[in-house]
Amino acid sequence: MLSSPRLVRTIAISACLAVAGLAGAQSPAVAATKTYTCGELPRSKTPAGLNGGYIVAMKATGSYTKKSSACKAVRSVALAYYKCRRPKGIKASCNGRTISGLKCTEKRGLTNELEFNATVTCKKGSKKLVHTYQQNLQDS
């Protein structure tokens, strides 16, 4: 049987280890992901106005520390996605492709003879970059 001082020391050490273990288990929750809304891409920052298309909304979720870095990341992926799909034709998609290391999926909304709208979600781990674009079906 442990003497009283040894018993107290053993209990104290066990309690410290338990608290340290709980603190370690909570650290991923502390590094929670943030979501930043980045608005639309200005036409001045698009290649030739995206040839009759518009990137109308962008949102970034992940472990970004600044809105500027999150928006830069989603802007970069949105333009890379456009560059992937556009050479294949005005109605083309890069659905299922990996763009800038992220797996992208595209869902198209209502279409008509003049335009269509699509939402592209690109993910890898906790990082999720979403942009919505509108594409005119007649080249400008």
Sequence and secondary structure as in RCSB ss.txt:
>XXXX:A:sequence
MLSSPRLVRTIAISACLAVAGLAGAQSPAVAATKTYTCGELPRSKTPAGLNGGYIVAMKATGSYTKKSSACKAVR
SVALAYYKCRRPKGIKASCNGRTISGLKCTEKRGLTNELEFNATVTCKKGSKKLVHTYQQNLQDS
>XXXX:A:secstr
   HHHHHHHHHHHHHHHHHHHHHHHHHHHT  EEEEEE   GGGSGGGGGTEEEEEEEEEES SSHHHHHHHHH
HHHHHHHHHHGGG TT   TT EETTEEEEEEEEEE SSEEEEEEEEEETTEEEEEEEEEESS  
